[in-house]
Amino acid sequence: MNLVKLIQFLRDRLKTVTLVGIAVLVLLALADIFLVSNDEAHTPVEHIPAFWSIFGFAACVVIILLSKWFGHLGIMTREDYYEEEPSRTKEGHHD
């Protein structure tokens, strides 16, 4: 199965993929709360149940949003960007 088919397969089942993702996040948070001891925490925020799970999720969201913002600043451009004729005169004068 190639990558395009896999992406299409997951897009066709987006609701299921979302529910599975949320279930995995909840299970990881519960495992963090009940299975991980915070007796040796170094900072007060580490005593918050599932702190590192929440922190990791928030960090991923921030990375995705910053990447999309950065991409829209100029990395992503139209596909015909280089094919377009410049609006300058043919003599080479620049505005």
Secondary structure, DSSP 4 states (H G I P E B T S, - for coil): --HHHHHHHHHHTHHHHHHHHHHHHHHHHHHHHHHS--TT-SSGGGGSTTHHHHHHHHHHHHHHHHHHHHIIIIIS--TTTTTSPPSS-TT----
